Amino acid sequence: GQNIDQPTEMTATEGAIVQINCTYQTSGFNGLFWYQQHAGEAPTFLSYNVLDGLEEKGRFSSFLSRSKGYSYLLLKELQMKDSASYLCAVRGGRRNSGYSTLTFGKGTMLLVSP
Amino acid sequence: NAGVTQTPKFQVLKTGQSMTLQCAQDMNHEYMSWYRQDPGMGLRLIHYSVGAGITDQGEVPNGYNVSRSTTEDFPLRLLSAAPSQTSVYFCASRSEGYEQYFGPGTRLTVT
């Protein structure tokens, strides 16, 4: 099976930098994803890593170390609108159909205060 | 493009009733999935499809049926609703690429 761990809650101040960690155990790793989900809304895609290293996209960056089963999402210049749940998800573990599916962590609720 | 659409947005059922949650996408995506999201549990995969006529079970399939007769539609059927099925249900789709698009969700309460 697959196991994904991330902190339940984090708090940070507007303008600061925050790092949300994710550790995982999976067979047949085929990519790690980060999604953002505002309260009452659907998840939206933030980033994708399949090779080791850092992927940068504006204020958001995501890092992956496959050997350590570890990823982090880095949010810079925090804004109030960044208050949301951040979901780490791993694609892997082939099912009966032969296809790999996406397994989500429980999410990290980030609260940005003024 | 409308993307991924889901109906209804809200639904209240009595225990034992059946219903179908509708999901449609207009992006010609092969892969479609149904998830449920419960407080403290994260998103859990119920069923998924890799193309018309091909479906498979996810992590929590019991009490749910799916079929995929067309590329566009992927309905989720609750056969006999139970209070444990009270949840928010999300449908998602993707192509061969990596980005998965989610519908707006259906909030289901079973009393």
Chai-1 contact restraints between the chains, C-beta under 6 A:
chainA,res_idxA,chainB,res_idxB,connection_type,confidence,min_distance_angstrom,max_distance_angstrom,comment,restraint_id
A,A42,B,F102,contact,1.0,0.0,6.0,A-B,restraint_1
A,A42,B,P104,contact,1.0,0.0,6.0,A-B,restraint_2
A,A42,B,G105,contact,1.0,0.0,6.0,A-B,restraint_3
A,P43,B,F102,contact,1.0,0.0,6.0,A-B,restraint_4
A,F45,B,E99,contact,1.0,0.0,6.0,A-B,restraint_5
A,Y48,B,Y98,contact,1.0,0.0,6.0,A-B,restraint_6
A,R95,B,D56,contact,1.0,0.0,6.0,A-B,restraint_7
A,N96,B,D56,contact,1.0,0.0,6.0,A-B,restraint_8
A,S97,B,D56,contact,1.0,0.0,6.0,A-B,restraint_9
A,Y99,B,V50,contact,1.0,0.0,6.0,A-B,restraint_10
A,T101,B,L45,contact,1.0,0.0,6.0,A-B,restraint_11
A,F104,B,G42,contact,1.0,0.0,6.0,A-B,restraint_12
A,F104,B,L43,contact,1.0,0.0,6.0,A-B,restraint_13
A,G105,B,G42,contact,1.0,0.0,6.0,A-B,restraint_14
A,K106,B,G42,contact,1.0,0.0,6.0,A-B,restraint_15
A,G107,B,G42,contact,1.0,0.0,6.0,A-B,restraint_16
